[in-house]
Amino acid sequence: MDDRTPQPLDRYAPETALTRLIRIPVRIVVLVVVLPVRMVWDLLAAGWYAVDRTVLPPLRRALEASAGALGRGLEWLFASVGRVLGWLIAALVLIPLRWLYTSVLTPLGHGLRWIATALLAPAARGLGAGLAWLFTKAGQGAAWLFTALVVAPVVGLWRYVLVPVARYGVAVPLVWLYGAVLTPLGRGTDWVLGKVWDAAAWIVGGVWQGVAWVLGGMGRGLAWVLGGLWRGVAAVGRGVWVAVAWLVMTLLVAPASWTYRRILTPVGREIAEAVQVAWRIAGYLSRAVGRGIAWLARHLIGVPAAWVYRTVCTPVGHLVRDGLWAPARRAAAEAGRAARSALATARETVRQARRDAWRALVGGAGGARSGEPRGVPARTLGSTTTVPSAVQASETSLLGEKLVKRG
């Protein structure tokens, strides 16, 4: 097919007349609406970034320090309260209870146990044995009296009076009456009732068959009439449903579908694309405005401040450091060294005065303090050499030899 042949325009394609008509106005309107929003958004983002870098870390550290101090204070308070409560409970409850248990309840329990084991238990055993013997003898006597006065008369009355009277006065006549009179009478009554039941069943069965035939015919006729009526109602309902469905599809669904495909879909697509494009353009404009503001702030504030810092503050600071701070620091260091030297000299003077006073009071050479006990140097066996760390020898030798005098 030749490329110059005009192609039919797809009405569902995005490049339609309506799309081309509304694209530029929509994008202009959306850019005008979105630009302030994007600038406010970038401003809030920059502000949040600055706050996050400058304000939140010190605030977080302050809150952590406050929480730690509060926690330590509460811990100390609760610990103190717990110690006080523990002391109060021990002093007011536990110690009195322990004294009561050890001084009152334990001796009382020991006494009661001794009374129970030494006095009450033997008395209870003796009383129980006596009562058991007495009740045993009383039971044996009561049993003999009950047997002699009640059981024996009742057994005699049952065996020699009631049993013969019941057997020959009641049972034998009743058996004769059942076999000779009631049995033939019952058989005759059963035969008569059986014949009557058969006749009644035959009559009722015939009547029921007639009634069932009549009701069956009426039911079949009524079912045929109702079936025809239902088929007619169903046909009318199907026709009405088809008509309503056609009307709904023609008057509602088709216009709504055409509106959605031809108007809402292109407009919505263009609005979404316009919002995306406007958001990007607003970002570029906001970034350009931000860079302009940063350039102005740098040249109006930063550069003069840097010039003032380099040309004014730095020479003044160097002058103060070299002319005032360094001499003051050196003078303070010299004063500190002089004070430390004076303190050392005073300490040494006090030590020397204390040693001189001790020598004047006690006497002796200047090396060690006179009057202090001196350790006797140890001696070795068979030599005059004194060894400070050797063990002292005993006065009597095991071989009976004299010890050499200590030099």
Helices and strands as residue ranges (DSSP letters): H 17-54, H 56-89, I 90-94, H 95-100, I 101-105, H 106-115, I 116-120, H 121-146, I 147-151, H 152-157, I 158-162, H 163-166, I 167-171, H 172-177, I 178-182, H 183-248, I 249-253, H 254-259, I 260-264, H 265-297, I 298-302, H 303-308, I 309-313, H 314-320, I 321-325, H 326-362, E 378-379, E 386-387
